[in-house]
Amino acid sequence: MTIEEAQQQVDAWIKKYGVRYFSELTNMAILTEEVGELARIMARRYGDQSEKESDKNKDLGDEMADVLWVLICLANQTGVNLTEAFQKNMEKKTQRDSDRHLQNPKLKP
């Protein structure tokens, strides 16, 4: 599935099952909440905090997909083509950082 197809699929789902998009500000708050849920699992599973029993069965991929879902909703609502935006962002990063990380002694093995 391409990013464009994902945007179309989310839009079709919203129109069929979701009645309408939540407001942009509501979706921004939901995105923040979903990122927080992902951060909680990451901190406990891969960080220094111990993992709670209630978090051990959480699906990391599902939490990431929740973040992606709301981000796609926001893109659809605001008219952002994520494929184009991502391509431009990759070009920007490549131009800006083409040597930066290679020269970073902190990243050397």
Backbone atoms as SQL, in Angstrom:
CREATE TABLE atoms (id INTEGER PRIMARY KEY, chain TEXT, resi INTEGER, resn TEXT, atom TEXT, x REAL, y REAL, z REAL);
INSERT INTO atoms VALUES
  (1, 'A', 1, 'MET', 'N', 0.848, -1.179, 0.000),
  (2, 'A', 1, 'MET', 'CA', 0.000, 0.000, 0.000),
  (3, 'A', 1, 'MET', 'C', 0.893, 1.241, 0.000),
  (4, 'A', 2, 'THR', 'N', 0.565, 2.177, -0.841),
  (5, 'A', 2, 'THR', 'CA', 1.308, 3.434, -0.876),
  (6, 'A', 2, 'THR', 'C', 0.737, 4.385, 0.177),
  (7, 'A', 3, 'ILE', 'N', 1.453, 5.463, 0.432),
  (8, 'A', 3, 'ILE', 'CA', 0.949, 6.471, 1.360),
  (9, 'A', 3, 'ILE', 'C', -0.337, 7.075, 0.801),
  (10, 'A', 4, 'GLU', 'N', -0.351, 7.334, -0.500),
  (11, 'A', 4, 'GLU', 'CA', -1.548, 7.892, -1.134),
  (12, 'A', 4, 'GLU', 'C', -2.745, 6.956, -0.973),
  (13, 'A', 5, 'GLU', 'N', -2.515, 5.667, -1.151),
  (14, 'A', 5, 'GLU', 'CA', -3.592, 4.692, -0.967),
  (15, 'A', 5, 'GLU', 'C', -4.071, 4.671, 0.480),
  (16, 'A', 6, 'ALA', 'N', -3.137, 4.808, 1.412),
  (17, 'A', 6, 'ALA', 'CA', -3.516, 4.847, 2.826),
  (18, 'A', 6, 'ALA', 'C', -4.383, 6.069, 3.109),
  (19, 'A', 7, 'GLN', 'N', -4.013, 7.214, 2.531),
  (20, 'A', 7, 'GLN', 'CA', -4.821, 8.414, 2.722),
  (21, 'A', 7, 'GLN', 'C', -6.229, 8.212, 2.161),
  (22, 'A', 8, 'GLN', 'N', -6.314, 7.580, 1.009),
  (23, 'A', 8, 'GLN', 'CA', -7.615, 7.325, 0.394),
  (24, 'A', 8, 'GLN', 'C', -8.432, 6.327, 1.223),
  (25, 'A', 9, 'GLN', 'N', -7.761, 5.308, 1.734),
  (26, 'A', 9, 'GLN', 'CA', -8.454, 4.286, 2.521),
  (27, 'A', 9, 'GLN', 'C', -9.004, 4.872, 3.819),
  (28, 'A', 10, 'VAL', 'N', -8.216, 5.709, 4.486),
  (29, 'A', 10, 'VAL', 'CA', -8.692, 6.354, 5.712),
  (30, 'A', 10, 'VAL', 'C', -9.882, 7.255, 5.397),
  (31, 'A', 11, 'ASP', 'N', -9.784, 8.026, 4.322),
  (32, 'A', 11, 'ASP', 'CA', -10.883, 8.919, 3.950),
  (33, 'A', 11, 'ASP', 'C', -12.159, 8.127, 3.664),
  (34, 'A', 12, 'ALA', 'N', -12.041, 7.022, 2.945),
  (35, 'A', 12, 'ALA', 'CA', -13.208, 6.184, 2.642),
  (36, 'A', 12, 'ALA', 'C', -13.799, 5.612, 3.929),
  (37, 'A', 13, 'TRP', 'N', -12.946, 5.193, 4.863),
  (38, 'A', 13, 'TRP', 'CA', -13.432, 4.644, 6.134),
  (39, 'A', 13, 'TRP', 'C', -14.180, 5.707, 6.921),
  (40, 'A', 14, 'ILE', 'N', -13.614, 6.902, 6.988),
  (41, 'A', 14, 'ILE', 'CA', -14.266, 7.994, 7.719),
  (42, 'A', 14, 'ILE', 'C', -15.646, 8.264, 7.118),
  (43, 'A', 15, 'LYS', 'N', -15.724, 8.313, 5.798),
  (44, 'A', 15, 'LYS', 'CA', -16.997, 8.605, 5.137),
  (45, 'A', 15, 'LYS', 'C', -18.025, 7.489, 5.335),
  (46, 'A', 16, 'LYS', 'N', -17.553, 6.248, 5.445),
  (47, 'A', 16, 'LYS', 'CA', -18.473, 5.116, 5.589),
  (48, 'A', 16, 'LYS', 'C', -18.846, 4.851, 7.046),
  (49, 'A', 17, 'TYR', 'N', -17.858, 4.899, 7.951),
  (50, 'A', 17, 'TYR', 'CA', -18.085, 4.495, 9.335),
  (51, 'A', 17, 'TYR', 'C', -17.939, 5.616, 10.361),
  (52, 'A', 18, 'GLY', 'N', -17.185, 6.623, 10.035),
  (53, 'A', 18, 'GLY', 'CA', -16.841, 7.630, 11.038),
  (54, 'A', 18, 'GLY', 'C', -17.744, 8.841, 11.066),
  (55, 'A', 19, 'VAL', 'N', -18.718, 8.901, 10.193),
  (56, 'A', 19, 'VAL', 'CA', -19.654, 10.015, 10.050),
  (57, 'A', 19, 'VAL', 'C', -18.934, 11.242, 9.482),
  (58, 'A', 20, 'ARG', 'N', -17.899, 11.715, 10.183),
  (59, 'A', 20, 'ARG', 'CA', -17.088, 12.833, 9.711),
  (60, 'A', 20, 'ARG', 'C', -15.774, 12.814, 10.487),
  (61, 'A', 21, 'TYR', 'N', -14.816, 13.588, 10.009),
  (62, 'A', 21, 'TYR', 'CA', -13.564, 13.737, 10.755),
  (63, 'A', 21, 'TYR', 'C', -13.850, 14.525, 12.029),
  (64, 'A', 22, 'PHE', 'N', -13.133, 14.188, 13.096),
  (65, 'A', 22, 'PHE', 'CA', -13.136, 15.066, 14.260),
  (66, 'A', 22, 'PHE', 'C', -12.470, 16.365, 13.831),
  (67, 'A', 23, 'SER', 'N', -12.634, 17.412, 14.596),
  (68, 'A', 23, 'SER', 'CA', -11.981, 18.674, 14.242),
  (69, 'A', 23, 'SER', 'C', -10.463, 18.490, 14.246),
  (70, 'A', 24, 'GLU', 'N', -9.783, 19.371, 13.550),
  (71, 'A', 24, 'GLU', 'CA', -8.319, 19.298, 13.470),
  (72, 'A', 24, 'GLU', 'C', -7.683, 19.377, 14.858),
  (73, 'A', 25, 'LEU', 'N', -8.225, 20.252, 15.707),
  (74, 'A', 25, 'LEU', 'CA', -7.653, 20.370, 17.051),
  (75, 'A', 25, 'LEU', 'C', -7.908, 19.123, 17.893),
  (76, 'A', 26, 'THR', 'N', -9.078, 18.533, 17.735),
  (77, 'A', 26, 'THR', 'CA', -9.360, 17.275, 18.440),
  (78, 'A', 26, 'THR', 'C', -8.407, 16.193, 17.960),
  (79, 'A', 27, 'ASN', 'N', -8.227, 16.098, 16.643),
  (80, 'A', 27, 'ASN', 'CA', -7.312, 15.084, 16.124),
  (81, 'A', 27, 'ASN', 'C', -5.868, 15.354, 16.546),
  (82, 'A', 28, 'MET', 'N', -5.486, 16.604, 16.694),
  (83, 'A', 28, 'MET', 'CA', -4.142, 16.907, 17.183),
  (84, 'A', 28, 'MET', 'C', -3.980, 16.407, 18.619),
  (85, 'A', 29, 'ALA', 'N', -5.010, 16.591, 19.422),
  (86, 'A', 29, 'ALA', 'CA', -4.969, 16.092, 20.803),
  (87, 'A', 29, 'ALA', 'C', -4.924, 14.562, 20.820),
  (88, 'A', 30, 'ILE', 'N', -5.699, 13.938, 19.932),
  (89, 'A', 30, 'ILE', 'CA', -5.693, 12.473, 19.852),
  (90, 'A', 30, 'ILE', 'C', -4.323, 11.973, 19.398),
  (91, 'A', 31, 'LEU', 'N', -3.709, 12.676, 18.441),
  (92, 'A', 31, 'LEU', 'CA', -2.365, 12.294, 17.989),
  (93, 'A', 31, 'LEU', 'C', -1.383, 12.341, 19.154),
  (94, 'A', 32, 'THR', 'N', -1.472, 13.377, 19.945),
  (95, 'A', 32, 'THR', 'CA', -0.593, 13.511, 21.114),
  (96, 'A', 32, 'THR', 'C', -0.815, 12.358, 22.084),
  (97, 'A', 33, 'GLU', 'N', -2.070, 12.001, 22.295),
  (98, 'A', 33, 'GLU', 'CA', -2.401, 10.883, 23.174),
  (99, 'A', 33, 'GLU', 'C', -1.822, 9.572, 22.632),
  (100, 'A', 34, 'GLU', 'N', -1.987, 9.343, 21.333),
  (101, 'A', 34, 'GLU', 'CA', -1.484, 8.100, 20.730),
  (102, 'A', 34, 'GLU', 'C', 0.043, 8.030, 20.785),
  (103, 'A', 35, 'VAL', 'N', 0.707, 9.154, 20.549),
  (104, 'A', 35, 'VAL', 'CA', 2.170, 9.181, 20.655),
  (105, 'A', 35, 'VAL', 'C', 2.589, 8.884, 22.096),
  (106, 'A', 36, 'GLY', 'N', 1.823, 9.396, 23.054),
  (107, 'A', 36, 'GLY', 'CA', 2.109, 9.110, 24.459),
  (108, 'A', 36, 'GLY', 'C', 1.982, 7.632, 24.784),
  (109, 'A', 37, 'GLU', 'N', 0.971, 6.977, 24.227),
  (110, 'A', 37, 'GLU', 'CA', 0.807, 5.537, 24.446),
  (111, 'A', 37, 'GLU', 'C', 1.982, 4.768, 23.846),
  (112, 'A', 38, 'LEU', 'N', 2.412, 5.171, 22.673),
  (113, 'A', 38, 'LEU', 'CA', 3.577, 4.546, 22.045),
  (114, 'A', 38, 'LEU', 'C', 4.837, 4.787, 22.884),
  (115, 'A', 39, 'ALA', 'N', 4.996, 6.008, 23.357),
  (116, 'A', 39, 'ALA', 'CA', 6.173, 6.350, 24.167),
  (117, 'A', 39, 'ALA', 'C', 6.207, 5.530, 25.455),
  (118, 'A', 40, 'ARG', 'N', 5.048, 5.310, 26.057),
  (119, 'A', 40, 'ARG', 'CA', 4.980, 4.525, 27.288),
  (120, 'A', 40, 'ARG', 'C', 5.508, 3.108, 27.060),
  (121, 'A', 41, 'ILE', 'N', 5.059, 2.486, 25.975),
  (122, 'A', 41, 'ILE', 'CA', 5.516, 1.126, 25.680),
  (123, 'A', 41, 'ILE', 'C', 7.013, 1.121, 25.374),
  (124, 'A', 42, 'MET', 'N', 7.465, 2.070, 24.570),
  (125, 'A', 42, 'MET', 'CA', 8.888, 2.129, 24.218),
  (126, 'A', 42, 'MET', 'C', 9.752, 2.320, 25.461),
  (127, 'A', 43, 'ALA', 'N', 9.334, 3.233, 26.348),
  (128, 'A', 43, 'ALA', 'CA', 10.105, 3.513, 27.557),
  (129, 'A', 43, 'ALA', 'C', 10.205, 2.300, 28.466),
  (130, 'A', 44, 'ARG', 'N', 9.130, 1.531, 28.512),
  (131, 'A', 44, 'ARG', 'CA', 9.119, 0.379, 29.402),
  (132, 'A', 44, 'ARG', 'C', 9.744, -0.863, 28.765),
  (133, 'A', 45, 'ARG', 'N', 9.537, -1.019, 27.484),
  (134, 'A', 45, 'ARG', 'CA', 10.046, -2.213, 26.813),
  (135, 'A', 45, 'ARG', 'C', 11.515, -2.071, 26.422),
  (136, 'A', 46, 'TYR', 'N', 11.923, -0.876, 26.017),
  (137, 'A', 46, 'TYR', 'CA', 13.289, -0.676, 25.515),
  (138, 'A', 46, 'TYR', 'C', 14.095, 0.298, 26.359),
  (139, 'A', 47, 'GLY', 'N', 13.446, 0.990, 27.267),
  (140, 'A', 47, 'GLY', 'CA', 14.125, 1.953, 28.119),
  (141, 'A', 47, 'GLY', 'C', 14.432, 1.371, 29.482),
  (142, 'A', 48, 'ASP', 'N', 14.598, 2.255, 30.427),
  (143, 'A', 48, 'ASP', 'CA', 15.036, 1.849, 31.756),
  (144, 'A', 48, 'ASP', 'C', 13.905, 1.515, 32.724),
  (145, 'A', 49, 'GLN', 'N', 12.679, 1.907, 32.373),
  (146, 'A', 49, 'GLN', 'CA', 11.566, 1.597, 33.264),
  (147, 'A', 49, 'GLN', 'C', 11.159, 0.139, 33.130),
  (148, 'A', 50, 'SER', 'N', 10.639, -0.416, 34.229),
  (149, 'A', 50, 'SER', 'CA', 10.150, -1.789, 34.162),
  (150, 'A', 50, 'SER', 'C', 8.781, -1.790, 33.496),
  (151, 'A', 51, 'GLU', 'N', 8.511, -2.854, 32.766),
  (152, 'A', 51, 'GLU', 'CA', 7.254, -2.957, 32.036),
  (153, 'A', 51, 'GLU', 'C', 6.167, -3.466, 32.966),
  (154, 'A', 52, 'LYS', 'N', 5.051, -2.770, 32.993),
  (155, 'A', 52, 'LYS', 'CA', 3.917, -3.196, 33.809),
  (156, 'A', 52, 'LYS', 'C', 3.250, -4.392, 33.149),
  (157, 'A', 53, 'GLU', 'N', 2.634, -5.228, 33.965),
  (158, 'A', 53, 'GLU', 'CA', 1.934, -6.404, 33.434),
  (159, 'A', 53, 'GLU', 'C', 0.897, -6.001, 32.389),
  (160, 'A', 54, 'SER', 'N', 0.214, -4.888, 32.640),
  (161, 'A', 54, 'SER', 'CA', -0.839, -4.445, 31.722),
  (162, 'A', 54, 'SER', 'C', -0.284, -3.988, 30.369),
  (163, 'A', 55, 'ASP', 'N', 1.009, -3.697, 30.304),
  (164, 'A', 55, 'ASP', 'CA', 1.626, -3.245, 29.049),
  (165, 'A', 55, 'ASP', 'C', 2.318, -4.364, 28.276),
  (166, 'A', 56, 'LYS', 'N', 2.553, -5.504, 28.917),
  (167, 'A', 56, 'LYS', 'CA', 3.340, -6.564, 28.289),
  (168, 'A', 56, 'LYS', 'C', 2.693, -7.152, 27.041),
  (169, 'A', 57, 'ASN', 'N', 1.387, -7.113, 26.959),
  (170, 'A', 57, 'ASN', 'CA', 0.704, -7.669, 25.790),
  (171, 'A', 57, 'ASN', 'C', 0.354, -6.626, 24.743),
  (172, 'A', 58, 'LYS', 'N', 0.779, -5.387, 24.943),
  (173, 'A', 58, 'LYS', 'CA', 0.487, -4.325, 23.978),
  (174, 'A', 58, 'LYS', 'C', 1.281, -4.571, 22.703),
  (175, 'A', 59, 'ASP', 'N', 0.632, -4.401, 21.594),
  (176, 'A', 59, 'ASP', 'CA', 1.225, -4.619, 20.282),
  (177, 'A', 59, 'ASP', 'C', 1.873, -3.312, 19.818),
  (178, 'A', 60, 'LEU', 'N', 3.182, -3.289, 19.732),
  (179, 'A', 60, 'LEU', 'CA', 3.917, -2.090, 19.344),
  (180, 'A', 60, 'LEU', 'C', 3.510, -1.614, 17.956),
  (181, 'A', 61, 'GLY', 'N', 3.348, -2.537, 17.039),
  (182, 'A', 61, 'GLY', 'CA', 2.931, -2.182, 15.681),
  (183, 'A', 61, 'GLY', 'C', 1.556, -1.549, 15.660),
  (184, 'A', 62, 'ASP', 'N', 0.646, -2.053, 16.470),
  (185, 'A', 62, 'ASP', 'CA', -0.694, -1.493, 16.542),
  (186, 'A', 62, 'ASP', 'C', -0.658, -0.073, 17.083),
  (187, 'A', 63, 'GLU', 'N', 0.191, 0.161, 18.068),
  (188, 'A', 63, 'GLU', 'CA', 0.321, 1.518, 18.623),
  (189, 'A', 63, 'GLU', 'C', 0.902, 2.472, 17.578),
  (190, 'A', 64, 'MET', 'N', 1.875, 2.014, 16.805),
  (191, 'A', 64, 'MET', 'CA', 2.428, 2.843, 15.733),
  (192, 'A', 64, 'MET', 'C', 1.375, 3.120, 14.667),
  (193, 'A', 65, 'ALA', 'N', 0.553, 2.106, 14.364),
  (194, 'A', 65, 'ALA', 'CA', -0.507, 2.285, 13.373),
  (195, 'A', 65, 'ALA', 'C', -1.548, 3.290, 13.855),
  (196, 'A', 66, 'ASP', 'N', -1.816, 3.324, 15.159),
  (197, 'A', 66, 'ASP', 'CA', -2.733, 4.334, 15.704),
  (198, 'A', 66, 'ASP', 'C', -2.199, 5.741, 15.447),
  (199, 'A', 67, 'VAL', 'N', -0.902, 5.930, 15.646),
  (200, 'A', 67, 'VAL', 'CA', -0.272, 7.230, 15.386),
  (201, 'A', 67, 'VAL', 'C', -0.398, 7.578, 13.905),
  (202, 'A', 68, 'LEU', 'N', -0.102, 6.614, 13.053),
  (203, 'A', 68, 'LEU', 'CA', -0.173, 6.829, 11.613),
  (204, 'A', 68, 'LEU', 'C', -1.595, 7.174, 11.172),
  (205, 'A', 69, 'TRP', 'N', -2.574, 6.471, 11.716),
  (206, 'A', 69, 'TRP', 'CA', -3.990, 6.714, 11.387),
  (207, 'A', 69, 'TRP', 'C', -4.366, 8.177, 11.629),
  (208, 'A', 70, 'VAL', 'N', -4.058, 8.667, 12.833),
  (209, 'A', 70, 'VAL', 'CA', -4.454, 10.034, 13.170),
  (210, 'A', 70, 'VAL', 'C', -3.655, 11.044, 12.355),
  (211, 'A', 71, 'LEU', 'N', -2.391, 10.757, 12.093),
  (212, 'A', 71, 'LEU', 'CA', -1.588, 11.642, 11.250),
  (213, 'A', 71, 'LEU', 'C', -2.191, 11.725, 9.847),
  (214, 'A', 72, 'ILE', 'N', -2.625, 10.593, 9.325),
  (215, 'A', 72, 'ILE', 'CA', -3.269, 10.575, 8.003),
  (216, 'A', 72, 'ILE', 'C', -4.581, 11.363, 8.046),
  (217, 'A', 73, 'CYS', 'N', -5.343, 11.223, 9.117),
  (218, 'A', 73, 'CYS', 'CA', -6.569, 12.015, 9.245),
  (219, 'A', 73, 'CYS', 'C', -6.247, 13.503, 9.178),
  (220, 'A', 74, 'LEU', 'N', -5.238, 13.928, 9.909),
  (221, 'A', 74, 'LEU', 'CA', -4.855, 15.343, 9.906),
  (222, 'A', 74, 'LEU', 'C', -4.402, 15.794, 8.518),
  (223, 'A', 75, 'ALA', 'N', -3.648, 14.949, 7.828),
  (224, 'A', 75, 'ALA', 'CA', -3.205, 15.282, 6.474),
  (225, 'A', 75, 'ALA', 'C', -4.409, 15.431, 5.550),
  (226, 'A', 76, 'ASN', 'N', -5.336, 14.506, 5.625),
  (227, 'A', 76, 'ASN', 'CA', -6.535, 14.575, 4.792),
  (228, 'A', 76, 'ASN', 'C', -7.336, 15.849, 5.078),
  (229, 'A', 77, 'GLN', 'N', -7.465, 16.173, 6.334),
  (230, 'A', 77, 'GLN', 'CA', -8.255, 17.337, 6.717),
  (231, 'A', 77, 'GLN', 'C', -7.634, 18.649, 6.268),
  (232, 'A', 78, 'THR', 'N', -6.331, 18.692, 6.239),
  (233, 'A', 78, 'THR', 'CA', -5.629, 19.952, 5.945),
  (234, 'A', 78, 'THR', 'C', -5.117, 20.009, 4.511),
  (235, 'A', 79, 'GLY', 'N', -5.449, 18.995, 3.712),
  (236, 'A', 79, 'GLY', 'CA', -5.071, 19.010, 2.300),
  (237, 'A', 79, 'GLY', 'C', -3.602, 18.706, 2.029),
  (238, 'A', 80, 'VAL', 'N', -2.954, 18.009, 2.943),
  (239, 'A', 80, 'VAL', 'CA', -1.542, 17.655, 2.763),
  (240, 'A', 80, 'VAL', 'C', -1.446, 16.315, 2.041),
  (241, 'A', 81, 'ASN', 'N', -0.720, 16.300, 0.945),
  (242, 'A', 81, 'ASN', 'CA', -0.401, 15.065, 0.241),
  (243, 'A', 81, 'ASN', 'C', 0.860, 14.517, 0.908),
  (244, 'A', 82, 'LEU', 'N', 0.702, 13.472, 1.712),
  (245, 'A', 82, 'LEU', 'CA', 1.834, 12.947, 2.481),
  (246, 'A', 82, 'LEU', 'C', 2.931, 12.354, 1.602),
  (247, 'A', 83, 'THR', 'N', 2.569, 11.836, 0.437),
  (248, 'A', 83, 'THR', 'CA', 3.590, 11.312, -0.469),
  (249, 'A', 83, 'THR', 'C', 4.524, 12.433, -0.903),
  (250, 'A', 84, 'GLU', 'N', 3.946, 13.533, -1.370),
  (251, 'A', 84, 'GLU', 'CA', 4.758, 14.674, -1.799),
  (252, 'A', 84, 'GLU', 'C', 5.538, 15.274, -0.630),
  (253, 'A', 85, 'ALA', 'N', 4.869, 15.417, 0.514),
  (254, 'A', 85, 'ALA', 'CA', 5.521, 15.997, 1.682),
  (255, 'A', 85, 'ALA', 'C', 6.698, 15.135, 2.131),
  (256, 'A', 86, 'PHE', 'N', 6.507, 13.812, 2.114),
  (257, 'A', 86, 'PHE', 'CA', 7.583, 12.913, 2.539),
  (258, 'A', 86, 'PHE', 'C', 8.751, 12.960, 1.562),
  (259, 'A', 87, 'GLN', 'N', 8.455, 12.982, 0.264),
  (260, 'A', 87, 'GLN', 'CA', 9.522, 13.056, -0.737),
  (261, 'A', 87, 'GLN', 'C', 10.330, 14.336, -0.576),
  (262, 'A', 88, 'LYS', 'N', 9.655, 15.465, -0.381),
  (263, 'A', 88, 'LYS', 'CA', 10.345, 16.741, -0.167),
  (264, 'A', 88, 'LYS', 'C', 11.182, 16.691, 1.104),
  (265, 'A', 89, 'ASN', 'N', 10.643, 16.064, 2.145),
  (266, 'A', 89, 'ASN', 'CA', 11.353, 15.970, 3.413),
  (267, 'A', 89, 'ASN', 'C', 12.606, 15.112, 3.283),
  (268, 'A', 90, 'MET', 'N', 12.508, 14.018, 2.523),
  (269, 'A', 90, 'MET', 'CA', 13.680, 13.168, 2.294),
  (270, 'A', 90, 'MET', 'C', 14.768, 13.932, 1.533),
  (271, 'A', 91, 'GLU', 'N', 14.357, 14.702, 0.524),
  (272, 'A', 91, 'GLU', 'CA', 15.315, 15.511, -0.229),
  (273, 'A', 91, 'GLU', 'C', 15.990, 16.535, 0.680),
  (274, 'A', 92, 'LYS', 'N', 15.206, 17.189, 1.515),
  (275, 'A', 92, 'LYS', 'CA', 15.754, 18.174, 2.453),
  (276, 'A', 92, 'LYS', 'C', 16.773, 17.528, 3.380),
  (277, 'A', 93, 'LYS', 'N', 16.409, 16.389, 3.949),
  (278, 'A', 93, 'LYS', 'CA', 17.318, 15.705, 4.869),
  (279, 'A', 93, 'LYS', 'C', 18.592, 15.259, 4.159),
  (280, 'A', 94, 'THR', 'N', 18.455, 14.769, 2.934),
  (281, 'A', 94, 'THR', 'CA', 19.619, 14.298, 2.183),
  (282, 'A', 94, 'THR', 'C', 20.568, 15.447, 1.890),
  (283, 'A', 95, 'GLN', 'N', 20.028, 16.574, 1.465),
  (284, 'A', 95, 'GLN', 'CA', 20.877, 17.732, 1.173),
  (285, 'A', 95, 'GLN', 'C', 21.515, 18.280, 2.441),
  (286, 'A', 96, 'ARG', 'N', 20.727, 18.392, 3.486),
  (287, 'A', 96, 'ARG', 'CA', 21.211, 18.991, 4.729),
  (288, 'A', 96, 'ARG', 'C', 22.182, 18.076, 5.482),
  (289, 'A', 97, 'ASP', 'N', 21.919, 16.785, 5.457),
  (290, 'A', 97, 'ASP', 'CA', 22.643, 15.858, 6.324),
  (291, 'A', 97, 'ASP', 'C', 23.513, 14.846, 5.583),
  (292, 'A', 98, 'SER', 'N', 23.836, 15.121, 4.315),
  (293, 'A', 98, 'SER', 'CA', 24.558, 14.113, 3.525),
  (294, 'A', 98, 'SER', 'C', 25.887, 13.703, 4.154),
  (295, 'A', 99, 'ASP', 'N', 26.552, 14.622, 4.843),
  (296, 'A', 99, 'ASP', 'CA', 27.829, 14.289, 5.491),
  (297, 'A', 99, 'ASP', 'C', 27.758, 14.363, 7.011),
  (298, 'A', 100, 'ARG', 'N', 26.751, 15.021, 7.504),
  (299, 'A', 100, 'ARG', 'CA', 26.676, 15.312, 8.942),
  (300, 'A', 100, 'ARG', 'C', 26.801, 14.068, 9.805),
  (301, 'A', 101, 'HIS', 'N', 26.018, 13.047, 9.519),
  (302, 'A', 101, 'HIS', 'CA', 26.038, 11.851, 10.376),
  (303, 'A', 101, 'HIS', 'C', 27.286, 11.004, 10.136),
  (304, 'A', 102, 'LEU', 'N', 27.781, 11.023, 8.911),
  (305, 'A', 102, 'LEU', 'CA', 29.008, 10.278, 8.607),
  (306, 'A', 102, 'LEU', 'C', 30.203, 10.853, 9.367),
  (307, 'A', 103, 'GLN', 'N', 30.163, 12.149, 9.645),
  (308, 'A', 103, 'GLN', 'CA', 31.265, 12.821, 10.341),
  (309, 'A', 103, 'GLN', 'C', 31.088, 12.855, 11.859),
  (310, 'A', 104, 'ASN', 'N', 29.982, 12.348, 12.336),
  (311, 'A', 104, 'ASN', 'CA', 29.682, 12.398, 13.772),
  (312, 'A', 104, 'ASN', 'C', 30.435, 11.285, 14.506),
  (313, 'A', 105, 'PRO', 'N', 31.416, 11.639, 15.339),
  (314, 'A', 105, 'PRO', 'CA', 32.182, 10.607, 16.048),
  (315, 'A', 105, 'PRO', 'C', 31.333, 9.796, 17.029),
  (316, 'A', 106, 'LYS', 'N', 30.209, 10.345, 17.457),
  (317, 'A', 106, 'LYS', 'CA', 29.330, 9.619, 18.378),
  (318, 'A', 106, 'LYS', 'C', 28.658, 8.432, 17.695),
  (319, 'A', 107, 'LEU', 'N', 28.586, 8.451, 16.369),
  (320, 'A', 107, 'LEU', 'CA', 27.920, 7.377, 15.639),
  (321, 'A', 107, 'LEU', 'C', 28.886, 6.323, 15.113),
  (322, 'A', 108, 'LYS', 'N', 30.174, 6.537, 15.314),
  (323, 'A', 108, 'LYS', 'CA', 31.170, 5.572, 14.828),
  (324, 'A', 108, 'LYS', 'C', 31.091, 4.295, 15.647),
  (325, 'A', 109, 'PRO', 'N', 31.241, 3.139, 14.982),
  (326, 'A', 109, 'PRO', 'CA', 31.196, 1.861, 15.729),
  (327, 'A', 109, 'PRO', 'C', 32.387, 1.678, 16.648);
